Amino acid sequence: MKTKRLITLALPIMLLGGCATDKAETKAKDKVEVKAEEKEKLPKVDYMSRMFALENELNTKIAEMGQTAYQTKDRSNDIHELNKKLEEEIGEIQKTIADFDKVEPPKELEEAHKTILKGVDYYNKTFSDTLKRAKSGSITKDATEEAKKLALKGKDCMDEGYKTMRDEYTKTMKTNLEKSKNESMPKDGKELLGEWGSSKDGKFTKGLDFKEDGTYIIYDDVNNTPYENTHMQGKWSYNLEKKQVNMTIEEFVQDGKKLDPSQMKTSVDYDVMYFKSDNLVMMDAEGNKIDVVKPK
């Protein structure tokens, strides 16, 4: 359930005076503060994950409180017990709000974090003030409008702060993925040397051989036909900047017959899509894929 829906569903029910008949003492505080030394410093991705989890937790607790508040509209219910439950639920919401300030943001997200804290403080004040007025029987139309405005300010701050955070999360994950991919890519092509092929039921069938002299041979590892029957060979090179393997085609034999050079390409560029020491996936511009493994 999104925050906007929670505001329009849960908050106005309380603000309209659903819990105004009980005079129990109010213990809610306007703002929950956390000492600086209690803050936990996390890596950026872990910090953002924590903040997203807190957002979900807060929304869930607000939704639960909204359900309780809705029950106060029915005067056949025990309003005293429902108000006690509402006070407990507001206390739980305040605990979650306090958790927002128990984690230290990375420098690039300090402003977004401050904006989010501003938003949850608006929420906290809204709930606290509303419950105080409800307990004292002093909910008025003006007070209700003021509380709604505070809640909307809170929503705006939360939306702004979390939009920045989500954008940063997307950018960070994309950067990390690219970095991880780059780190695993072949550095000079030597990592590609040797035999590659397919493996089925523990049996390895050679399909590609990158040789140290700069030549290669592609075998038919699907039908496992002998070299004389089907193969392609030529020279190969690796372009680190483009992450491409270029393979010239000097000879192509199919079903025992050598193809005329005019009927085939002179070379093919394969983008390295994935590489580990025992697995290589490449694809050309036409979508033809080479997916091979090293023998074990």
Secondary structure, 3 states (H helix, E strand, C coil): CCHHHHHHHHHHHHHCCCCCCCCCCCCCCCCCCCCHHHCEECCHHHHHHHHHHHHHHHHHHHHHHHHHHHHCCCCCCCHHHHHHHHHHHHHHHHHHHHHHCCEECCHHHHHHHHHHHHHHHHHHHHHHHHHHHHHHCCCCHHHHHHHHHHHHHHHHHHHHHHHHHHHHHHHHHHHHHHHHHHHHCCCCCHHHCEEEEEEECCEEEEEEEECCCCEEEEECCCCCCCCCCCEEEEEEEEECCCCEEEEECCEEEECCEECCHHHCCCEEEEEEEEEECCEEEEECCCCCEEEEECCC
